[in-house]
């Protein structure tokens, strides 16, 4: 006989709800006891029924576990419910490390290294990429050279104007003194 999946919602029938509560409470306490025994964990479990009756289980003393819990601030208690920061950082580290290795490999391939094992299709992609990059570099170089030539032409014009002005001042001075 297989178990059928039940929808998790409030059980409307009061008697059925009480039976489910009793069975599930026993299962929960059994799991807590197993966890405590197998993993040497300190556990305190408090369950209040709908009527307000307290059911509790503690691997040591409930008071000791609660006192130990109270040593932690509310902030650290909230953090225990979130994935630990260490695991998040570790996962991010591995992701970034993988990305770094991939980009380093790509850079080496762009430099003509580590090409063994690439298929003809991969080599063609690399060739096309290098061709496009070379075109962009050549275009940027030509633009920079145009700008430099423009600046030099303006400088030549300014120097010619200064020289013309200097010659005219010099000629004027000579004519005045002769």
N, CA, C and O of each residue as an XYZ file, in Angstrom:
712
protein
N       0.850     -1.172      0.000
C       0.000      0.000      0.000
C       0.900      1.241      0.000
O       1.827      1.345      0.804
N       0.627      2.144     -0.875
C       1.435      3.362     -0.950
C       0.739      4.493     -0.212
O      -0.481      4.525     -0.054
N       1.563      5.399      0.222
C       1.004      6.574      0.893
C       0.570      7.575     -0.149
O       1.230      7.746     -1.174
N      -0.514      8.221      0.106
C      -0.953      9.258     -0.818
C      -0.544     10.613     -0.253
O      -0.504     10.816      0.961
N      -0.249     11.513     -1.146
C       0.167     12.851     -0.739
C      -1.048     13.631     -0.273
O      -2.102     13.595     -0.907
N      -0.892     14.337      0.842
C      -2.010     15.141      1.317
C      -1.696     16.611      1.115
O      -0.542     17.037      1.138
N      -2.736     17.352      0.921
C      -2.580     18.798      0.763
C      -2.349     19.394      2.148
O      -3.062     19.074      3.099
N      -1.340     20.267      2.253
C      -1.028     20.887      3.539
C      -1.940     22.090      3.730
O      -1.720     23.168      3.177
N      -2.973     21.861      4.535
C      -3.900     22.922      4.903
C      -4.547     22.512      6.219
O      -4.434     21.361      6.640
N      -5.213     23.438      6.854
C      -5.831     23.142      8.138
C      -6.887     22.050      7.966
O      -7.715     22.098      7.057
N      -6.835     21.064      8.866
C      -7.814     19.977      8.847
C      -9.075     20.501      9.528
O      -9.034     20.928     10.682
N     -10.184     20.466      8.813
C     -11.431     21.043      9.322
C     -12.088     20.167     10.386
O     -12.644     20.688     11.352
N     -12.032     18.868     10.228
C     -12.635     17.940     11.186
C     -11.810     17.950     12.474
O     -10.622     17.629     12.451
N     -12.434     18.316     13.595
C     -11.733     18.474     14.875
C     -11.119     17.164     15.342
O      -9.975     17.151     15.797
N     -11.852     16.063     15.240
C     -11.341     14.761     15.690
C     -10.148     14.337     14.832
O      -9.138     13.867     15.354
N     -10.270     14.505     13.519
C      -9.180     14.146     12.603
C      -7.961     15.033     12.856
O      -6.822     14.571     12.792
N      -8.214     16.317     13.146
C      -7.115     17.243     13.440
C      -6.372     16.790     14.689
O      -5.141     16.812     14.715
N      -7.105     16.375     15.733
C      -6.494     15.940     16.987
C      -5.661     14.678     16.769
O      -4.576     14.551     17.336
N      -6.150     13.752     15.962
C      -5.415     12.521     15.668
C      -4.132     12.854     14.901
O      -3.060     12.339     15.220
N      -4.249     13.718     13.886
C      -3.078     14.114     13.093
C      -2.050     14.811     13.978
O      -0.850     14.566     13.854
N      -2.525     15.683     14.874
C      -1.613     16.388     15.779
C      -0.852     15.397     16.646
O       0.365     15.500     16.797
N      -1.558     14.456     17.201
C      -0.941     13.474     18.092
C       0.110     12.644     17.357
O       1.223     12.465     17.850
N      -0.250     12.137     16.176
C       0.687     11.313     15.405
C       1.900     12.116     14.954
O       3.036     11.657     15.080
N       1.660     13.311     14.431
C       2.768     14.130     13.928
C       3.658     14.619     15.068
O       4.874     14.723     14.911
N       3.050     14.917     16.214
C       3.839     15.332     17.382
C       4.772     14.207     17.796
O       5.950     14.441     18.065
N       4.250     12.986     17.850
C       5.079     11.829     18.219
C       6.221     11.656     17.220
O       7.357     11.390     17.612
N       5.917     11.807     15.923
C       6.953     11.689     14.895
C       8.009     12.778     15.020
O       9.202     12.525     14.848
N       7.557     13.994     15.320
C       8.476     15.116     15.489
C       9.397     14.887     16.678
O      10.602     15.123     16.587
N       8.839     14.431     17.787
C       9.648     14.163     18.975
C      10.617     13.013     18.732
O      11.746     13.032     19.222
N      10.172     12.007     17.969
C      11.051     10.888     17.642
C      12.237     11.374     16.804
O      13.378     10.982     17.048
N      11.960     12.237     15.807
C      13.037     12.792     14.973
C      14.002     13.633     15.809
O      15.215     13.566     15.610
N      13.475     14.418     16.736
C      14.326     15.237     17.609
C      15.229     14.346     18.448
O      16.413     14.638     18.610
N      14.675     13.259     18.982
C      15.459     12.330     19.790
C      16.555     11.672     18.940
O      17.697     11.544     19.381
N      16.195     11.257     17.723
C      17.178     10.637     16.826
C      18.291     11.610     16.480
O      19.465     11.239     16.492
N      17.936     12.853     16.171
C      18.933     13.872     15.839
C      19.876     14.096     17.011
O      21.088     14.217     16.832
N      19.317     14.150     18.196
C      20.114     14.349     19.403
C      21.075     13.189     19.616
O      22.245     13.397     19.938
N      20.585     11.977     19.438
C      21.394     10.787     19.673
C      22.458     10.611     18.587
O      23.634     10.404     18.889
N      22.039     10.693     17.330
C      22.962     10.440     16.219
C      24.027     11.516     16.067
O      25.180     11.215     15.757
N      23.644     12.765     16.284
C      24.551     13.880     15.996
C      25.059     14.581     17.250
O      25.762     15.588     17.159
N      24.711     14.059     18.405
C      25.130     14.650     19.671
C      24.760     16.133     19.721
O      25.547     16.973     20.159
N      23.554     16.429     19.268
C      23.079     17.811     19.244
C      22.275     18.085     20.510
O      21.598     17.203     21.037
N      22.363     19.310     20.980
C      21.542     19.729     22.116
C      20.238     20.253     21.563
O      20.229     21.221     20.802
N      19.136     19.625     21.935
C      17.845     19.976     21.358
C      16.836     20.241     22.453
O      16.763     19.522     23.450
N      16.063     21.285     22.247
C      14.888     21.556     23.080
C      13.746     21.820     22.121
O      13.848     22.672     21.239
N      12.666     21.092     22.295
C      11.531     21.203     21.400
C      10.294     21.497     22.237
O       9.949     20.730     23.136
N       9.635     22.593     21.944
C       8.419     22.993     22.650
C       7.280     23.027     21.653
O       7.395     23.654     20.600
N       6.180     22.360     21.970
C       5.016     22.349     21.100
C       3.793     22.646     21.964
O       3.586     22.025     23.006
N       2.988     23.606     21.511
C       1.737     23.916     22.188
C       0.593     23.470     21.295
O       0.562     23.790     20.107
N      -0.339     22.735     21.865
C      -1.506     22.289     21.101
C      -2.461     23.457     20.929
O      -2.260     24.531     21.495
N      -3.500     23.232     20.142
C      -4.505     24.272     19.908
C      -5.203     24.654     21.207
O      -5.661     25.785     21.364
N      -5.283     23.705     22.138
C      -5.928     23.997     23.424
C      -4.966     24.659     24.413
O      -5.369     25.046     25.509
N      -3.687     24.789     24.021
C      -2.710     25.463     24.871
C      -1.887     24.517     25.724
O      -1.099     24.970     26.555
N      -2.051     23.212     25.539
C      -1.295     22.240     26.326
C       0.151     22.186     25.817
O       0.392     22.163     24.611
N       1.102     22.167     26.748
C       2.526     22.153     26.410
C       3.034     20.725     26.302
O       2.774     19.891     27.170
N       3.770     20.452     25.214
C       4.497     19.202     25.036
C       5.945     19.608     24.783
O       6.214     20.465     23.942
N       6.870     18.996     25.504
C       8.268     19.382     25.293
C       9.183     18.178     25.301
O       8.874     17.135     25.877
N      10.330     18.353     24.638
C      11.394     17.359     24.620
C      12.702     18.129     24.715
O      12.868     19.174     24.085
N      13.621     17.608     25.501
C      14.951     18.217     25.586
C      15.983     17.114     25.717
O      15.796     16.162     26.475
N      17.072     17.248     24.977
C      18.131     16.249     25.053
C      18.882     16.389     26.371
O      19.357     15.401     26.931
N      18.987     17.610     26.857
C      19.556     17.849     28.190
C      18.439     18.504     28.991
O      17.376     17.910     29.174
N      18.665     19.693     29.460
C      17.626     20.418     30.181
C      17.061     21.497     29.267
O      17.812     22.199     28.590
N      15.747     21.627     29.249
C      15.111     22.662     28.439
C      15.624     24.030     28.860
O      15.898     24.886     28.019
N      15.751     24.229     30.160
C      16.245     25.520     30.676
C      17.674     25.806     30.185
O      17.991     26.938     29.822
N      18.527     24.784     30.177
C      19.910     24.979     29.720
C      19.935     25.373     28.241
O      20.674     26.274     27.842
N      19.130     24.699     27.445
C      19.112     24.986     26.009
C      18.576     26.393     25.774
O      19.109     27.132     24.947
N      17.524     26.764     26.498
C      16.953     28.108     26.340
C      17.946     29.155     26.819
O      18.076     30.205     26.191
N      18.652     28.894     27.920
C      19.656     29.841     28.413
C      20.776     29.987     27.386
O      21.266     31.087     27.131
N      21.166     28.865     26.810
C      22.223     28.911     25.783
C      21.753     29.709     24.573
O      22.518     30.490     24.006
N      20.498     29.516     24.177
C      19.937     30.281     23.070
C      19.921     31.761     23.382
O      20.191     32.583     22.506
N      19.609     32.111     24.623
C      19.535     33.517     25.009
C      20.906     34.190     25.028
O      20.988     35.418     25.048
N      21.974     33.409     25.021
C      23.316     33.989     24.937
C      23.543     34.660     23.580
O      24.309     35.615     23.449
N      22.857     34.131     22.594
C      22.968     34.705     21.262
C      22.048     35.902     21.153
O      20.964     35.922     21.737
N      22.483     36.896     20.405
C      21.616     38.059     20.206
C      20.529     37.708     19.204
O      20.624     36.704     18.498
N      19.507     38.531     19.147
C      18.428     38.302     18.183
C      18.959     38.316     16.763
O      18.446     37.611     15.893
N      19.997     39.128     16.526
C      20.574     39.214     15.179
C      21.206     37.887     14.788
O      20.994     37.403     13.676
N      21.982     37.295     15.693
C      22.618     36.030     15.331
C      21.585     34.927     15.209
O      21.787     33.980     14.448
N      20.474     35.025     15.946
C      19.412     34.048     15.798
C      18.791     34.148     14.411
O      18.512     33.131     13.776
N      18.574     35.383     13.937
C      18.031     35.561     12.591
C      18.994     35.029     11.544
O      18.576     34.440     10.547
N      20.297     35.239     11.774
C      21.293     34.796     10.803
C      21.340     33.282     10.679
O      21.725     32.762      9.632
N      20.952     32.559     11.740
C      20.999     31.104     11.649
C      19.954     30.583     10.684
O      20.090     29.472     10.172
N      18.917     31.360     10.426
C      17.889     30.923      9.500
C      18.229     31.263      8.064
O      17.600     30.745      7.141
N      19.203     32.116      7.862
C      19.651     32.443      6.515
C      20.820     31.533      6.192
O      21.484     31.040      7.103
N      21.088     31.297      4.908
C      22.275     30.509      4.581
C      23.496     31.189      5.188
O      23.629     32.412      5.147
N      24.373     30.386      5.743
C      25.534     30.957      6.406
C      26.360     31.777      5.430
O      26.558     31.387      4.280
N      26.837     32.916      5.905
C      27.616     33.828      5.080
C      28.856     33.135      4.537
O      29.266     33.382      3.403
N      29.452     32.265      5.349
C      30.648     31.557      4.895
C      30.359     30.762      3.629
O      31.149     30.779      2.685
N      29.223     30.066      3.611
C      28.885     29.260      2.439
C      28.579     30.148      1.248
O      28.906     29.801      0.113
N      27.955     31.294      1.495
C      27.667     32.217      0.404
C      28.977     32.740     -0.174
O      29.150     32.777     -1.392
N      29.898     33.144      0.697
C      31.193     33.673      0.253
C      31.978     32.582     -0.466
O      32.600     32.828     -1.499
N      31.941     31.370      0.095
C      32.668     30.259     -0.519
C      32.120     29.965     -1.908
O      32.884     29.737     -2.845
N      30.806     29.971     -2.040
C      30.190     29.730     -3.344
C      30.550     30.813     -4.331
O      30.842     30.529     -5.493
N      30.533     32.067     -3.875
C      30.906     33.199     -4.729
C      32.374     33.091     -5.129
O      32.739     33.382     -6.268
N      33.229     32.662     -4.163
C      34.649     32.502     -4.451
C      34.853     31.484     -5.574
O      35.586     31.746     -6.527
N      34.198     30.317     -5.458
C      34.366     29.284     -6.473
C      33.844     29.750     -7.828
O      34.429     29.436     -8.865
N      32.748     30.496     -7.819
C      32.189     31.017     -9.067
C      33.166     31.997     -9.714
O      33.421     31.927    -10.916
N      33.711     32.909     -8.911
C      34.661     33.891     -9.437
C      35.973     33.232     -9.862
O      36.582     33.628    -10.855
N      36.402     32.217     -9.098
C      37.628     31.505     -9.444
C      37.468     30.801    -10.795
O      38.379     30.823    -11.623
N      36.315     30.183    -11.010
C      36.049     29.510    -12.285
C      36.038     30.531    -13.422
O      36.610     30.294    -14.486
N      35.382     31.668    -13.186
C      35.314     32.718    -14.202
C      36.709     33.257    -14.517
O      37.035     33.502    -15.679
N      37.529     33.439    -13.483
C      38.901     33.917    -13.681
C      39.710     32.931    -14.512
O      40.426     33.334    -15.429
N      39.601     31.634    -14.198
C      40.326     30.615    -14.968
C      39.878     30.612    -16.433
O      40.698     30.476    -17.341
N      38.566     30.762    -16.652
C      38.022     30.780    -18.015
C      38.542     31.991    -18.788
O      38.967     31.859    -19.935
N      38.508     33.163    -18.165
C      38.971     34.388    -18.836
C      40.475     34.330    -19.082
O      40.952     34.812    -20.109
N      41.226     33.746    -18.152
C      42.677     33.601    -18.337
C      42.960     32.691    -19.525
O      43.844     32.970    -20.335
N      42.194     31.588    -19.624
C      42.359     30.667    -20.758
C      42.033     31.379    -22.068
O      42.751     31.231    -23.056
N      40.936     32.161    -22.073
C      40.558     32.898    -23.276
C      41.644     33.901    -23.675
O      41.958     34.045    -24.857
N      42.209     34.587    -22.692
C      43.270     35.558    -22.960
C      44.500     34.870    -23.538
O      45.110     35.370    -24.483
N      44.865     33.718    -22.970
C      46.012     32.975    -23.497
C      45.750     32.536    -24.936
O      46.651     32.571    -25.773
N      44.525     32.125    -25.218
C      44.196     31.719    -26.582
C      44.274     32.910    -27.532
O      44.708     32.768    -28.675
N      43.852     34.089    -27.059
C      43.972     35.288    -27.890
C      45.431     35.631    -28.159
O      45.753     36.246    -29.176
N      46.318     35.229    -27.238
C      47.756     35.449    -27.424
C      48.408     34.308    -28.197
O      49.629     34.289    -28.359
N      47.605     33.354    -28.677
C      48.137     32.258    -29.478
C      48.654     31.102    -28.642
O      49.347     30.231    -29.166
N      48.333     31.072    -27.350
C      48.770     29.993    -26.465
C      47.590     29.079    -26.170
O      46.436     29.456    -26.375
N      47.886     27.874    -25.686
C      46.878     26.895    -25.281
C      45.829     26.661    -26.376
O      44.630     26.633    -26.095
N      46.278     26.494    -27.603
C      45.367     26.274    -28.722
C      45.106     24.787    -28.973
O      44.171     24.424    -29.686
N      45.954     23.923    -28.372
C      45.761     22.494    -28.575
C      44.421     22.076    -27.975
O      44.009     22.563    -26.922
N      43.768     21.176    -28.663
C      42.474     20.691    -28.198
C      41.298     21.490    -28.736
O      40.151     21.080    -28.561
N      41.555     22.627    -29.389
C      40.458     23.414    -29.957
C      40.033     22.800    -31.286
O      40.871     22.314    -32.045
N      38.752     22.822    -31.562
C      38.241     22.310    -32.833
C      38.463     23.362    -33.914
O      38.808     24.509    -33.627
N      38.260     22.949    -35.153
C      38.407     23.888    -36.276
C      37.401     25.019    -36.123
O      37.707     26.175    -36.413
N      36.200     24.680    -35.665
C      35.163     25.691    -35.447
C      35.613     26.712    -34.386
O      35.432     27.918    -34.559
N      36.203     26.210    -33.281
C      36.699     27.106    -32.224
C      37.836     27.982    -32.740
O      37.905     29.171    -32.430
N      38.724     27.384    -33.527
C      39.836     28.150    -34.085
C      39.336     29.226    -35.047
O      39.878     30.332    -35.079
N      38.304     28.905    -35.830
C      37.721     29.884    -36.759
C      37.097     31.035    -35.978
O      37.257     32.196    -36.352
N      36.379     30.717    -34.885
C      35.798     31.770    -34.034
C      36.886     32.673    -33.475
O      36.754     33.897    -33.454
N      37.973     32.039    -33.019
C      39.096     32.797    -32.460
C      39.719     33.685    -33.531
O      40.052     34.839    -33.263
N      39.877     33.159    -34.734
C      40.430     33.933    -35.846
C      39.528     35.128    -36.176
O      40.018     36.241    -36.367
N      38.219     34.897    -36.243
C      37.273     35.983    -36.529
C      37.321     37.051    -35.435
O      37.298     38.248    -35.721
N      37.389     36.604    -34.185
C      37.464     37.540    -33.065
C      38.733     38.386    -33.147
O      38.693     39.600    -32.950
N      39.855     37.733    -33.439
C      41.120     38.461    -33.567
C      41.078     39.438    -34.735
O      41.601     40.548    -34.644
N      40.454     39.021    -35.832
C      40.327     39.894    -36.998
C      39.509     41.133    -36.649
O      39.885     42.250    -37.004
N      38.398     40.936    -35.959
C      37.552     42.053    -35.537
C      38.314     42.980    -34.586
O      38.247     44.204    -34.700
N      39.040     42.365    -33.643
C      39.827     43.159    -32.687
C      40.915     43.959    -33.408
O      41.135     45.130    -33.098
N      41.590     43.330    -34.362
C      42.633     44.013    -35.120
C      42.055     45.182    -35.890
O      42.670     46.246    -35.968
N      40.864     44.988    -36.464
C      40.204     46.069    -37.203
C      39.909     47.251    -36.263
O      40.141     48.408    -36.614
N      39.394     46.939    -35.064
C      39.086     48.008    -34.090
C      40.349     48.745    -33.656
O      40.353     49.970    -33.530
N      41.422     47.986    -33.427
C      42.686     48.603    -33.013
C      43.222     49.498    -34.118
O      43.675     50.612    -33.854
N      43.173     49.017    -35.355
C      43.651     49.809    -36.496
C      42.831     51.087    -36.650
O      43.376     52.159    -36.913
N      41.510     50.960    -36.481
C      40.630     52.116    -36.586
C      40.938     53.140    -35.485
O      40.997     54.341    -35.748
N      41.132     52.658    -34.257
C      41.458     53.553    -33.135
C      42.817     54.221    -33.361
O      42.994     55.399    -33.049
N      43.768     53.467    -33.902
C      45.097     54.017    -34.195
C      45.000     55.108    -35.256
O      45.617     56.163    -35.117
N      44.227     54.860    -36.318
C      44.059     55.853    -37.382
C      43.405     57.118    -36.828
O      43.820     58.226    -37.168
N      42.387     56.964    -35.978
C      41.715     58.117    -35.370
C      42.678     58.915    -34.491
O      42.683     60.145    -34.520
N      43.487     58.205    -33.714
C      44.469     58.886    -32.853
C      45.496     59.630    -33.703
O      45.905     60.739    -33.357
N      45.911     59.023    -34.812
C      46.878     59.677    -35.689
C      46.267     60.926    -36.334
O      46.947     61.943    -36.472
N      44.978     60.858    -36.732
C      44.296     62.029    -37.301
C      44.272     63.168    -36.289
O      44.537     64.321    -36.629
N      43.953     62.831    -35.044
C      43.903     63.860    -33.998
C      45.285     64.480    -33.772
O      45.413     65.695    -33.621
N      46.314     63.630    -33.751
C      47.679     64.137    -33.569
C      48.089     65.043    -34.733
O      48.697     66.093    -34.526
N      47.749     64.624    -35.966
C      48.073     65.435    -37.148
C      47.350     66.768    -37.085
O      47.940     67.805    -37.389
N      46.077     66.757    -36.694
C      45.300     67.993    -36.564
C      45.944     68.928    -35.540
O      46.078     70.128    -35.782
N      46.339     68.370    -34.400
C      46.989     69.184    -33.359
C      48.308     69.743    -33.875
O      48.612     70.912    -33.633
N      49.104     68.933    -34.585
C      50.383     69.392    -35.118
C      50.191     70.470    -36.184
O      50.968     71.423    -36.241
N      49.156     70.329    -37.037
C      48.886     71.354    -38.052
C      48.552     72.687    -37.394
O      49.023     73.741    -37.821
N      47.722     72.624    -36.336
C      47.385     73.856    -35.616
C      48.630     74.474    -34.989
O      48.787     75.695    -34.975
N      49.505     73.629    -34.477
C      50.745     74.124    -33.871
C      51.640     74.770    -34.938
O      52.251     75.811    -34.698
N      51.708     74.140    -36.118
C      52.507     74.703    -37.230
C      51.938     76.057    -37.633
O      52.694     77.008    -37.831
N      50.608     76.160    -37.758
C      49.980     77.432    -38.110
C      50.298     78.505    -37.076
O      50.615     79.645    -37.419
N      50.209     78.120    -35.800
C      50.498     79.085    -34.738
C      51.960     79.540    -34.801
O      52.256     80.724    -34.645
N      52.861     78.593    -35.029
C      54.280     78.943    -35.120
C      54.554     79.828    -36.340
O      55.345     80.768    -36.262
N      53.889     79.521    -37.483
C      54.062     80.355    -38.671
C      53.553     81.764    -38.427
O      54.170     82.741    -38.851
N      52.407     81.860    -37.729
C      51.870     83.190    -37.409
C      52.826     83.941    -36.478
O      53.086     85.130    -36.664
N      53.343     83.232    -35.477
C      54.310     83.862    -34.566
C      55.559     84.303    -35.330
O      56.099     85.380    -35.078
N      56.017     83.461    -36.268
C      57.210     83.784    -37.040
C      56.943     84.973    -37.956
O      57.782     85.867    -38.068
N      55.769     84.994    -38.621
C      55.406     86.127    -39.484
C      55.346     87.412    -38.673
O      55.839     88.461    -39.086
N      54.719     87.291    -37.494
C      54.597     88.474    -36.634
C      55.975     88.929    -36.162
O      56.254     90.126    -36.095
N      56.810     87.987    -35.845
C      58.153     88.308    -35.389
C      58.970     88.957    -36.499
O      59.717     89.904    -36.252
N      58.827     88.445    -37.735
C      59.540     89.019    -38.885
C      59.034     90.424    -39.177
O      59.814     91.337    -39.449
N      57.728     90.581    -39.115
C      57.193     91.902    -39.410
C      57.624     92.909    -38.341
O      57.915     94.060    -38.666
N      57.667     92.500    -37.089
C      58.135     93.383    -36.020
C      59.605     93.689    -36.208
O      60.040     94.820    -35.990
N      60.362     92.707    -36.604
C      61.794     92.882    -36.813
C      62.049     93.819    -37.990
O      62.934     94.671    -37.909
N      61.304     93.684    -39.071
C      61.459     94.543    -40.228
C      61.060     95.980    -39.903
O      61.711     96.933    -40.331
N      59.998     96.112    -39.152
C      59.533     97.429    -38.774
C      60.592     98.128    -37.920
O      60.861     99.318    -38.086
N      61.170     97.382    -37.026
C      62.199     97.946    -36.164
C      63.412     98.357    -36.974
O      63.967     99.422    -36.702
N      63.851     97.599    -37.932
C      64.994     97.919    -38.762
C      64.718     99.165    -39.607
O      65.577    100.033    -39.761
N      63.506     99.230    -40.146
C      63.180    100.381    -40.973
C      63.157    101.665    -40.143
O      63.533    102.738    -40.616
N      62.722    101.533    -38.934
C      62.673    102.706    -38.083
C      64.070    103.211    -37.710
O      64.289    104.415    -37.580
N      65.007    102.278    -37.542
C      66.345    102.663    -37.129
C      67.268    102.950    -38.314
O      68.427    103.308    -38.104
N      66.813    102.812    -39.489
C      67.664    103.111    -40.624
C      67.325    104.399    -41.284
O      67.967    104.779    -42.263
